[in-house]
Amino acid sequence: MTRTIAFVRIQNQKVAVEIVNVFTTGDGRRIASVEALPVNGKTIRPFTQYSIGGPSQSSEARIPVAFLTDIGFAVDMPAPTIAEVGSL
């Protein structure tokens, strides 16, 4: 499976994100739906979302594509399978 990975700067720190989707608004802006990648196996929530109930931290956000840096692709290699004796 191929994933699109990029970095976004949040309060002087670079956060690795996976680009889930990119869409264009009616006025021509390109917005990316991103999800923060885990750090040392732990889920992080670097994005603040505001609602009627107040601010909350989230691992998902929609940000302009212009704010993404170092965009690249990561390919997950499938685990090798071992043939059983006599199956060849």
Secondary structure, DSSP 8 states (H G I E B T S, - for coil): -EEEEEEEEETTEEEEEEEEEEEE-TTS-EEEEEEE--BTTB----EEEEETTEEEEESEEEEEGGGEEEEEEEE---------TT--
